[in-house]
Amino acid sequence: MITVRDATEQDAAALMEIYNHAVLHTTAIWNEACVDVPNRITWLRDRQKAGFPVLVASRGDGTVVGYASFGPWRAFEGYRHTVEHSVYVHPAYQRQGIGHILLEALIAVARTKALHVMVAAIEAENTPSIVLHKKLGFEQTGVMKEVGTKFGRWLDLTFMTLALNADQPLG
Protein backbone atom coordinates (compact mmCIF):
# COMPACT_ATOMS: atom_id res chain seq x y z
CA MET A 1 0.00 0.00 0.00
CA ILE A 2 1.38 3.38 -1.04
CA THR A 3 0.33 6.55 0.72
CA VAL A 4 1.12 10.13 -0.25
CA ARG A 5 1.71 12.81 2.36
CA ASP A 6 3.50 16.10 2.86
CA ALA A 7 7.23 15.66 3.35
CA THR A 8 8.82 16.44 6.71
CA GLU A 9 12.42 17.09 7.67
CA GLN A 10 12.60 13.48 8.86
CA ASP A 11 12.32 12.50 5.18
CA ALA A 12 15.47 14.43 4.20
CA ALA A 13 17.76 11.37 4.13
CA ALA A 14 15.38 9.51 1.81
CA LEU A 15 14.97 12.58 -0.41
CA MET A 16 18.76 12.86 -0.58
CA GLU A 17 19.18 9.19 -1.52
CA ILE A 18 16.59 9.36 -4.31
CA TYR A 19 17.95 12.67 -5.62
CA ASN A 20 21.59 11.55 -5.55
CA HIS A 21 20.79 8.34 -7.40
CA ALA A 22 19.19 10.38 -10.17
CA VAL A 23 22.21 12.70 -10.26
CA LEU A 24 24.71 9.86 -10.48
CA HIS A 25 22.88 7.44 -12.77
CA THR A 26 20.26 9.22 -14.89
CA THR A 27 19.61 12.19 -17.12
CA ALA A 28 16.42 13.00 -15.20
CA ILE A 29 18.38 15.65 -13.29
CA TRP A 30 20.96 17.66 -15.19
CA ASN A 31 22.97 18.45 -12.09
CA GLU A 32 26.25 16.66 -11.55
CA ALA A 33 26.82 17.31 -7.83
CA CYS A 34 25.33 15.18 -5.09
CA VAL A 35 23.67 16.78 -2.08
CA ASP A 36 23.69 16.06 1.65
CA VAL A 37 20.91 15.92 4.24
CA PRO A 38 21.29 19.59 5.32
CA ASN A 39 20.88 20.58 1.66
CA ARG A 40 17.62 18.65 1.39
CA ILE A 41 16.35 20.14 4.65
CA THR A 42 17.07 23.64 3.36
CA TRP A 43 15.46 22.80 0.01
CA LEU A 44 12.37 21.42 1.77
CA ARG A 45 12.07 24.44 4.09
CA ASP A 46 12.48 26.86 1.17
CA ARG A 47 9.80 25.08 -0.87
CA GLN A 48 7.35 24.99 1.99
CA LYS A 49 8.03 28.60 3.01
CA ALA A 50 7.27 29.68 -0.57
CA GLY A 51 3.96 27.77 -0.46
CA PHE A 52 5.01 24.94 -2.75
CA PRO A 53 4.25 21.32 -1.92
CA VAL A 54 6.75 18.55 -1.41
CA LEU A 55 4.93 15.24 -1.38
CA VAL A 56 6.39 11.84 -0.53
CA ALA A 57 5.10 8.39 -1.38
CA SER A 58 5.67 5.84 1.35
CA ARG A 59 5.04 2.15 1.84
CA GLY A 60 3.02 0.77 4.71
CA ASP A 61 6.17 0.49 6.83
CA GLY A 62 6.89 4.20 6.34
CA THR A 63 9.72 3.76 3.80
CA VAL A 64 9.82 6.75 1.46
CA VAL A 65 9.91 5.46 -2.12
CA GLY A 66 9.46 8.66 -4.10
CA TYR A 67 8.77 12.37 -3.97
CA ALA A 68 7.28 15.14 -6.05
CA SER A 69 7.19 18.91 -5.94
CA PHE A 70 6.47 21.95 -8.03
CA GLY A 71 7.79 25.45 -8.06
CA PRO A 72 7.81 28.55 -10.22
CA TRP A 73 8.05 28.10 -13.97
CA ARG A 74 9.87 31.39 -14.40
CA ALA A 75 10.63 34.25 -12.02
CA PHE A 76 8.53 36.91 -13.76
CA GLU A 77 5.08 37.95 -12.47
CA GLY A 78 3.37 37.09 -15.71
CA TYR A 79 4.16 33.41 -15.12
CA ARG A 80 2.69 33.29 -11.58
CA HIS A 81 -0.12 30.92 -12.62
CA THR A 82 2.27 28.37 -14.13
CA VAL A 83 4.44 25.86 -12.27
CA GLU A 84 7.10 23.34 -13.24
CA HIS A 85 7.17 20.04 -11.42
CA SER A 86 9.50 17.15 -10.66
CA VAL A 87 8.76 13.54 -9.72
CA TYR A 88 11.43 11.09 -8.61
CA VAL A 89 11.04 7.46 -7.57
CA HIS A 90 13.60 5.31 -5.76
CA PRO A 91 15.16 2.94 -8.35
CA ALA A 92 14.00 -0.16 -6.46
CA TYR A 93 10.38 0.98 -6.80
CA GLN A 94 10.26 2.28 -10.36
CA ARG A 95 7.74 0.91 -12.87
CA GLN A 96 5.26 0.13 -10.06
CA GLY A 97 2.90 3.08 -10.55
CA ILE A 98 4.41 5.25 -7.83
CA GLY A 99 5.30 8.07 -10.21
CA HIS A 100 1.70 8.02 -11.45
CA ILE A 101 0.35 8.19 -7.88
CA LEU A 102 2.67 11.08 -7.00
CA LEU A 103 1.96 13.06 -10.16
CA GLU A 104 -1.81 12.64 -9.74
CA ALA A 105 -1.53 13.94 -6.17
CA LEU A 106 0.66 16.85 -7.29
CA ILE A 107 -1.83 17.80 -10.02
CA ALA A 108 -4.63 17.77 -7.43
CA VAL A 109 -2.65 20.13 -5.17
CA ALA A 110 -1.96 22.47 -8.10
CA ARG A 111 -5.66 22.58 -8.93
CA THR A 112 -6.58 23.49 -5.35
CA LYS A 113 -4.10 26.38 -5.55
CA ALA A 114 -5.96 27.69 -8.61
CA LEU A 115 -2.92 27.34 -10.84
CA HIS A 116 -3.46 27.41 -14.59
CA VAL A 117 -0.71 25.32 -16.24
CA MET A 118 1.76 22.68 -15.07
CA VAL A 119 4.95 22.29 -17.11
CA ALA A 120 7.08 19.17 -17.45
CA ALA A 121 10.64 19.51 -18.75
CA ILE A 122 11.79 15.97 -19.57
CA GLU A 123 15.01 14.69 -21.09
CA ALA A 124 13.84 13.70 -24.57
CA GLU A 125 14.97 10.06 -24.31
CA ASN A 126 13.15 9.50 -21.00
CA THR A 127 10.33 7.59 -22.65
CA PRO A 128 8.76 6.24 -19.42
CA SER A 129 8.33 9.78 -18.10
CA ILE A 130 6.91 11.05 -21.37
CA VAL A 131 4.42 8.14 -21.47
CA LEU A 132 3.39 8.79 -17.86
CA HIS A 133 2.74 12.45 -18.57
CA LYS A 134 0.69 11.62 -21.69
CA LYS A 135 -1.44 9.21 -19.64
CA LEU A 136 -2.24 12.05 -17.25
CA GLY A 137 -3.23 14.46 -20.01
CA PHE A 138 -0.04 16.39 -20.66
CA GLU A 139 0.56 17.49 -24.24
CA GLN A 140 3.97 17.77 -25.84
CA THR A 141 4.56 21.41 -26.70
CA GLY A 142 8.11 21.36 -28.00
CA VAL A 143 11.62 19.98 -27.99
CA MET A 144 14.72 22.08 -27.47
CA LYS A 145 17.74 20.44 -29.09
CA GLU A 146 21.06 20.04 -27.28
CA VAL A 147 20.29 22.55 -24.52
CA GLY A 148 21.98 20.48 -21.81
CA THR A 149 24.82 18.08 -21.28
CA LYS A 150 25.53 15.19 -18.98
CA PHE A 151 27.62 12.04 -19.15
CA GLY A 152 29.61 13.52 -22.05
CA ARG A 153 26.72 13.99 -24.45
CA TRP A 154 24.28 16.68 -25.50
CA LEU A 155 20.72 16.34 -24.23
CA ASP A 156 17.43 17.43 -25.77
CA LEU A 157 14.63 18.74 -23.56
CA THR A 158 10.99 17.85 -24.21
CA PHE A 159 8.38 20.24 -22.86
CA MET A 160 4.89 19.05 -21.95
CA THR A 161 2.05 21.03 -20.41
CA LEU A 162 -1.20 20.31 -18.63
CA ALA A 163 -4.05 22.81 -18.38
CA LEU A 164 -5.14 22.63 -14.74
CA ASN A 165 -8.08 25.02 -14.41
CA ALA A 166 -9.00 25.86 -17.99
CA ASP A 167 -12.36 27.45 -17.08
CA GLN A 168 -10.95 29.64 -14.34
CA PRO A 169 -11.15 33.37 -15.05
CA LEU A 170 -7.91 35.31 -15.00
CA GLY A 171 -7.54 36.99 -11.66
NORBELBEL-V600487 format. One record per pair of residues at least 6 apart in sequence whose ideal C-beta (glycine too) atoms are under 6 Angstrom apart, sorted by sequence separation. I is the first residue (numbers start at 1). J is the second residue. D is the distance in Angstrom with one decimal. If there is no record, write none. Layout:
i:I j:J d:D
i:I j:J d:D
//
This chain:
i:22 j:28 d:4.8
i:23 j:29 d:5.3
i:58 j:64 d:5.1
i:59 j:65 d:6.0
i:73 j:79 d:4.9
i:22 j:29 d:4.6
i:47 j:54 d:5.1
i:122 j:129 d:4.9
i:148 j:155 d:4.2
i:23 j:31 d:5.5
i:56 j:64 d:4.9
i:57 j:65 d:5.3
i:110 j:118 d:5.5
i:122 j:130 d:5.8
i:146 j:154 d:3.9
i:57 j:66 d:4.3
i:73 j:82 d:4.1
i:89 j:98 d:4.9
i:44 j:54 d:5.6
i:73 j:83 d:5.8
i:89 j:99 d:5.1
i:147 j:157 d:5.2
i:23 j:34 d:5.5
i:56 j:67 d:4.8
i:73 j:84 d:4.8
i:145 j:156 d:5.2
i:87 j:99 d:5.2
i:55 j:68 d:4.9
i:70 j:83 d:4.1
i:120 j:133 d:5.2
i:143 j:156 d:5.6
i:144 j:157 d:4.6
i:20 j:34 d:4.4
i:54 j:69 d:4.5
i:70 j:85 d:3.9
i:87 j:102 d:5.1
i:143 j:158 d:5.1
i:87 j:103 d:5.3
i:69 j:86 d:5.8
i:142 j:159 d:4.8
i:52 j:70 d:5.9
i:120 j:138 d:5.8
i:141 j:159 d:4.9
i:16 j:35 d:5.8
i:52 j:71 d:5.0
i:68 j:87 d:4.3
i:124 j:143 d:5.8
i:140 j:160 d:5.2
i:141 j:161 d:5.2
i:16 j:37 d:5.5
i:67 j:88 d:5.9
i:85 j:106 d:5.7
i:47 j:69 d:5.9
i:138 j:160 d:4.0
i:66 j:89 d:3.8
i:13 j:37 d:5.5
i:16 j:40 d:4.7
i:138 j:162 d:4.6
i:12 j:37 d:4.8
i:15 j:40 d:4.6
i:65 j:90 d:4.8
i:137 j:162 d:5.5
i:133 j:160 d:4.9
i:12 j:40 d:4.2
i:65 j:93 d:4.2
i:12 j:41 d:4.8
i:9 j:41 d:5.3
i:66 j:98 d:4.7
i:83 j:115 d:5.6
i:123 j:155 d:5.5
i:124 j:156 d:3.7
i:65 j:98 d:5.7
i:85 j:118 d:5.7
i:99 j:132 d:5.6
i:103 j:136 d:5.8
i:68 j:102 d:4.1
i:81 j:115 d:5.7
i:124 j:158 d:4.6
i:81 j:116 d:3.9
i:82 j:117 d:4.5
i:83 j:118 d:5.6
i:84 j:119 d:4.5
i:66 j:102 d:5.5
i:121 j:157 d:5.6
i:122 j:158 d:4.8
i:7 j:44 d:5.9
i:68 j:106 d:4.6
i:121 j:159 d:5.9
i:120 j:160 d:4.2
i:57 j:98 d:5.1
i:119 j:161 d:5.5
i:57 j:101 d:5.9
i:117 j:161 d:5.4
i:118 j:162 d:4.7
i:11 j:56 d:5.4
i:57 j:102 d:5.3
i:73 j:119 d:5.3
i:118 j:164 d:5.8
i:7 j:54 d:4.1
i:116 j:164 d:5.9
i:7 j:56 d:4.7
i:115 j:164 d:5.2
i:116 j:165 d:5.8
i:14 j:64 d:3.6
i:55 j:105 d:5.5
i:4 j:55 d:5.4
i:15 j:67 d:5.7
i:4 j:57 d:5.4
i:11 j:64 d:5.3
i:111 j:164 d:5.2
i:110 j:164 d:5.3
i:2 j:57 d:5.2
i:3 j:58 d:5.7
i:53 j:109 d:4.9
i:1 j:60 d:4.8
i:22 j:88 d:5.6
i:18 j:88 d:5.0
i:21 j:91 d:5.7
i:18 j:90 d:5.2
i:27 j:123 d:4.3
i:2 j:101 d:5.7
i:4 j:105 d:4.5
i:30 j:148 d:4.7
i:30 j:150 d:5.5
i:27 j:150 d:5.3
i:27 j:155 d:5.8
//
